[in-house]
């Protein structure tokens, strides 16, 4: 097939350079049990487990007939810790993570920090999306905005309503020509946002319990869809507890002022607790500092060996340039 047909899904020169000769390009758009659905000229069901490794939604793959022969090196991988001590891949090759929070429930600083750290670790840009603005008071919105500003200073925040379409134009512009994934708990409004952006009722929307504002898992699998204005969107099942599988650098990116202040501490290994000459302890809000400590402890408990980081990491610019040169020699 002509790779031009896959350009709406994000295909470009980078992927063309990495694809093995003779393979047909495709993008994984959905998991269905032990099968994946891929975007080619036609949607095709293919085995998910192959000699090339597990493919996840968002992956670019090379097909040899009806078999996934290779998974192309990823630019990003959104993941969370699994109960068995490994990690669960959520989506691959994502540009922006839409962190969706419903205004019909409290917006929690800790969850925002976890989600932003997960986005940074993946190699994606976080964007906080406050939904259901039509259901709450101005005071609730102001409180949510203040929480976001304190939890992740400098993070981009959009306020939206799928019902009144408030903020949807700005959100569509942020998604244009990008791969975006929605991340948030059940009932936050992810499926409603997906439908609003797509202009069609493609994702199931469930009711939220009035007693605790919890939603049911109406989205049961991850699925990638084309946006009418350009780009693709991936809806995901709600995540109640986002267990971290990130590097310490992702935590530092979420708390940038702590890293900056730490350069002035007397000791290079200052823990910012009771060490003399600490430049952080008195300058950072105690709750925010405790949030940093908590995430750091969790990351330290799950520190991965370097060879695993390289295996699961992103493709650097040097490798891309080498692939392009190699492609040119083959042509």
N, C-alpha and C positions, 0 to 999 in steps of 0.2 A: 504494500500500500504506500501511497505517498505520505510522508510524514507531515506534509502541509495540513492534512485533514485533522491532525491532532493539535494544531496550534491553539485552538480555543481552549484546550485542556492544559496549556502551558508548555507544549513542546517548543524547543528552540535549538540553537546551534550547540549549546552546552551538552544537551542530551544526545544530539546527533553525533557529537564527537566521542561520546562514551559508549554508544551502542556497538556491539560486536558485529562484524561484517556478516551479512546473510540473515540476521535476525530482524523480525518485524517488531516495531515499537508499539507499546500499549501502556495505558495507565490503569492502575487498579482503582475501581470506583466503588466497590462494595465487597464485603464478606458475606457469604451465605453458607454457614456451616463449614464444611470441609472444601468449599469451592470459593473462588473469587470471581467477580465479574470485572472484565477489563474493557476499556474503551478502545475500540478499533473501528473500522468502517461499520462493524456491527458489534453489539454487545455479546460477549462470548463467556460461557462458564468454563473455568479452568481449575485444575487442582491447585490448592493453596500451598501445599508442601511439595517442594521440588529439590533437586540437587543444588539449586542456586540459593536455597535458604527460604525463610518465610517472607512472603510479600504481604504488606499491609496497605490499607487504603491510602492513596496518594503516591504510592511507589510507581516509578517508571520501570517497566520490565521489557526484556527482549524475548520474543516468542520464536520457538522453532516448531512450526506447525501448530499443534494444539497444546504445546507444553511450554511452561515458563522456564526458559533456559537460563535467564540471568535477571538479577535485580540490579539496576544501575545504581552506582554510588549516590547516596542521599545528600542533599544540601541541608536537611534538617530532619530531626526525629523527635516527635513529642512522645513522652513516655512517663510512666509512673511506676513506683515500686510494686512488686507483686508479693503475695503472702509467702511464697516459697524462697524469698531472698533474691530472686532475679528481678527483671523488670517486664512490664507489659507495654508493648508499643501501641500507641494510640493512632497516630497518623504520621506520614512521612512527607517531606518536601513541602512544608507549609511555610508561607511567608508571614502571615499574621495570625495571632491567636486572639479571638474575640472572647474575652472573659465576661460572661453574661451573668448579671446579678439582678434579680427581681426586686423591685421596690415595695412589693407586698410582704417583705420579710426584712429583718435586719441585715445590713451589709457588714460582713465581718472582716476586720482588718487582717486577721491571720490567714483567712482563705484567699484574700486578694494577694497577699505576699507569697503564698505558696504557688498560686496560679501564675503570677508574674515571673517568679523564679523558674518555674517549669518552662515557660515560654522562652525566657532568655537562654536556658540550658539547651533547648531544642535548636536555637539559632534563628528564632522567629521574633517578630515584633509584637509585644503585648498591646492590646487595646481594650480598655474596660468599657463595657456596654451596660448601662443601667436601663432596664426595661420596665414596662408597665407604669410609666410616669402618669398615665391617666387615672390610675387607681389610688394614688396617694396624695397627701397634702404637700404643700410647698415646704413645710417644716421637715417632713420625712426626706424629701429630695435634698434639702440643704444639709441634713445630717449625713446622708449617704455620700454626698460630694465631699463633705469635710472628712469623713472616714477614709475615702479614697485618697484625698490629698495628704493626709497624715500617714497612711499606710504605705503608699508608694508615691512619694513626691515626684512631680514631673511627668507621671504617666498620663497618657492621653485618655480622656474620658468622653464618651458620647451618651446622651440621654435620649431614649427612644420610647415609642409606643407603637406596637403593631396594630392596635385598634384605631388610633387617630392618625397613624403614619408620621407622627412627629419624629424628627431626627433620622428618618429612613433615607432621605436623599444624601445626607452627610455620610451615613453608614455605607450606602451603595458606592459612594465615591472612594471611601477607604478600602473597599473590596475590589475595585475595578482592576482587572488584569493581574490579579494576585490569587494565590491559593490561601483561603482562610478557613479556619476551623473554629467551631463554637465550643467553648468549654464552660461548664457550669453544672450546678446541682439540678435534680429533677424539679420541674415546675418553674424554673427561672424564666422560661419564655424562649428557649432556643428554637424549638420547632416553629413557634409562631413567627419569630424573626426570619427563619429560613423561608417559610411560605411567603412572607411579605416581600422579601428581597427577590424571590423567584417569580412573584406575581401569580402563584398557583398553589392550590392546596395539595402539596405533594408529601408533606410530613404530617404524621398524626399528632394532634394536639389533645392533651388530656386535661381534666379538671384538677384543681388544686384543693386539698382539704382545707376547710375554713378553720379547723381547730389548731393546726400547726403550720399551715401554708406549705405543706409538703406536696410534691407532685408525684404522679405515677410515671414509670419508665415507658412513656409512649414511643420513644425512639429506642429500638432494640438492637440496632446495628449501625455502624458508621457507613455513611454513603456520601459520595462526591457527586455534585451536580453543577451544571453550567449555569452561570449567572447571565441574565439577558444583556446586561451592560458590559460584559467581559469579565473574565475570571471564573473561579470555581469556589464552591462553598461546601464544607463538610460538616454535617450535623452529627452529633455524638450522643450516646446515652448519657443520662445524668450521672454525675460522680458525687457521691455523698462524702467520701473521704479521699482526698488527693494525697496519697503517700509519695513523698519525694524520691526521685531518682535523678539527682542533679549533682553537678560539681560545685565546689565551694565558690568558684568564680561567679556562678549564677546567683548565689546568695549575695555576694558582694555587689553585683550589678543591681540587685533589688534594694540594697541599703548603701547607696554610693557615698553618702556623707560619712558613714562609719569608716569605710576604707580610706577616704581622704583624710579624716581626722587622725586615723591610726598612724599615719606617717609621722606625726608629731609626738607620738608616745615615746617615753624614755626607753622602753624595751621593745625590741622587734617582735617578740612573741607575746605581747601584752594581751591578756584575756579580757581587759576592760572590766574587771571586777573590783579588786582592792589593791592593785599594783600602784606603787608610787609613780608620779609623773604621767598618769594616764590622761590623754587629751580627749578621750571619748566620753568617759563616764559622766562628767558634769555638763557636757555639751549636747548630749542626745537624750531625748525623752526616755525615761526609765522603761515604759511599756514597749516602746519601739526597740530599745536595746535588748530587752528580754526576748522579743520576737526574733531578733537576729541570733541571739544565743541559742534559742530553741531550735531554729532551723539548722544552725551550724552543727549542733549536737546530733541531729538526725542525719545530716549529710555524713558526718564523721563515722557514724555507726554503719553506714552503707558504702564506705569508700571503696571504689573499684580499682583493680589493678590496671596499670597503664596499658597493657596489651588489650584489655577489654575496651578501654576508652578509644583506642585506635581502631579496633574492630567495628565499634558502633558509632564512630564519630562522623564528622562531616567531611566532604571532599574539599580540600584547600585549593586556593587559586593556582598554586604551583602544579598540582596534579591535573587541573583543568587545562592549563597551558600545554602540559606534556601530552595530554590526550588529543588536543587539537593539532599539535605538531605531528603526532603519530597518524592521525586521520589524513592529514595532508600528504604524508609520504605514501599511504596506502592508495590514495586517489591518483 
